[in-house]
Amino acid sequence: MSIIKKPSTDSETLFLSGLIELQYGKNAGKELQQYSEKVSWAKGWPLDDKAFWNAEAFMWSRKISKEKRELIKQELAFLVQGKNLKNLDIGCGAYSYLRSTGFDFSSKMLEFNDNLVKKVQGDLEKKLPFANGEYGSVTAVFVLNYVHNYLGLLSEIKRVLNKEGVLMVVLYSKQINDWQKQKVINDLSVKEWKDVLIKGGFSVDFYEKEELWFFRCYNNLE
């Protein structure tokens, strides 16, 4: 690892410098673990989930290309066009494609996300802290792979959506990088994800664009 240790350099700066090296495939893990123990928001990295995703927040802009982001933004735009609808972005990360209420496990992700009207930190494995029918749409971009109780989450999404509400799920069709793959819980096929969403109480339209899977899910089933 090529981090130069200087007495005047604090642990947070060293940790962030090491994250950049890790992003480019350098073996920075052991020293990063040592630095993380002296950084309040990174303590326990990379095993602790909150610490892991707090650290990922600093690298978020490098994870998805500008072209992919523009495509996703275009595909989600219909959710708010011509309507005064509130969108809930679950697992929003450090970037939301619509003006939204952002809900994320990581305080750093929420801190860096500048497209949120409201920021709520919480756990997708638990009951969502929102009222019944509060939202006209929910977006879940690159999220469901990381949720154990995805059927419980879908039930909660259905609850917070109004009767005409739409859930947009976006997933990547290819393998993600090895670093983030360590946190993946669900690696399902298109058919399997569609079956999950239907089981969750939605009618589903699926399409694929530029290696991205889009599931347009309607909350109109009894």
LINMOPE-V743409 format. One line per field, one symbol per residue. ss: DSSP state (a for helix, b for strand, c for the rest). psi: psi as a letter, one per 40 degrees, with the letter a starting at -180 (. if undefined). burial: + if it has 24 or more other C-alpha atoms within 12 Angstrom, else -. Layout:
# LINMOPE-V743409
ss->???
psi->???
burial->???
This chain:
# LINMOPE-V743409
ss->ccccccccccaaaaaaaaaaaaacccccaaaaaaaaccccccccccccaaaaaaaaaccaaaaccaaaaaaaaaaaaaacccccccbbbbcccccccccbbbbbccaaaaaacccbbbbbbcccccccccccccbbbbbbbccaaacccaaaaaaaaaaabbbbbbbbbbbbcccccaaaaccccccccaaaaaaaaaacccbbbbbbbccbbbbbbbcccc
psi->hehhhhdehidddddddddddddfeigeddddddddeehdeeheiedhddddddddddedeedhiddddddddddedddeheigihhhhhfdaehieihihhhidhdddddehefheihhhaheeihhfiihfdieihhghfdddehdgddddddddddeiideihhhhhihdihiiddddeehdhgiiddddddddddeeiihhiihhfehhhhhhhfei.
burial->--+-------++++++++++-++----++-+++-++----+++-++--++++++++++++--+----++--++-++--++----+++++++++++++++++++++++++++++-++--+++--++--+++--+++++++++++++++--++-++++++++++-+++++++++-------+--+---+--+--++-+++-+++++-+-----++++++++---
